[in-house]
Every structure is written in C-alpha cells, then in structure tokens.
Amino acid sequence: MLTHDDVVRLYGPWQDRTPRDAARLLDGYGGAWWVAGGWAVEAFTGVHRDHGDVDVSIPAVDVPLLREHLGERWHVWAAFDGAVRPLVTPQEELPGGCENLWLRPDATSPWEYDVILMTTRGAEWVYERDARVSRPLADVVWERDGVTHLRPEVQLLHKAPGRRAEDQRDFEVAAPLLDDAASTWLRSALELAHPGHPWLEQL
C-alpha cells in the first residue's frame, strides 16, 4: 500500500482541504455523500490529527451523477492498483477495481479531493471486503455542524485491515467513545470479516 508520501512523490502534492470545503464543492449535488477517513474520526472524537487530504465518499453507482455535478470545472482521475488515469469523457467507464476518484482543477494544480467509491446494494451499504457485513445506508452516516460523516464504527472497520500506525491511533481514541450498540456492531463485523483481529480483545 502506498503511503501519502509515496503518492506525493509519484503524482504530485495535495492541497489542504477540510470537510467544509467538501460541502462547498458538493453544494447542490443531488446524490448521497459523506466525509470519511481521518476527518470522520476527528469529528467524532474531537481529537485533532494530521490529514493528508479530505476523503469524500459516495456510492459507486452515483459516479455519473457526481461527474455531471462537477462538469468541466474539475479534472477527474480514476485511482486504481497504485496508478491514476484521467477520465477524459463523461461517458468513459471506470477501470476495473477502481475505488477512488482524484479531483483537481487542472494539470498544474495540486490534487484537492479523494473521492472514495463505496459498495452499495440498493439502499444498503456493503463492506467491500466481506459482503456478509452490511447495513442500511442511512445508518452508516451521522451529521455534525451541517456536514455528513461516516459513522465511527464503520470507519474503524474500514481501517482494520490496514494496521497502519495512524489506524491504530484512530482506534485508540475512538473505540472508548463508542456506545454499546456501536461497539457491539464493530465487534460482530470484525469477528465475521477479520476473525482474530487484535482489536477484538479491546472491544
């Protein structure tokens, strides 16, 4: 897995953006979207952490709707398998295995937004690594200060396989703040999708 520094060396720098910036970007967008990643953890815990970018997430099926909203204001690139490729025409299909879109205004500008494409099944969110773990899409998000975020227990599940230092820190600050229902859900999801994961002993 490429680190943020690896990405910068290969593909160029990222502009500092915040969830408020993402809300302005998506003002008037007709689809579901939410902030994921470290910003979602920070919103829940109130504990500041460093951020390499702001992760906006949408259901993968809504990519055409997002591209229509962005229009010609943004260059859209598909990120997959450690590489990126521009999507030149609105009709161009995503490469197989693409789970992220990178956005920037033009070729001379830094990247600004990393859009994570979530797996859904109708009105359900589905965990990309194990389709047996699912939940109504409306139940995996929450709102703070007018911005929708991915719920902390769902974000921690997404972080669990990486086992990076930043993921461990996010777990350590967020897990003690989960209510009983959220903690029980995360434990059940980990037992199903990642049996033997070390976080299970701490939930």
Helices and strands as residue ranges (DSSP letters): H 4-11, H 19-25, E 34-36, H 37-45, E 55-59, G 60-62, H 63-70, E 75-80, E 83-86, E 100-104, E 113-118, E 120-121, E 124-126, E 134-136, G 137-139, E 141-144, E 147-150, H 152-159, H 165-174, G 175-177, H 180-193, G 198-202
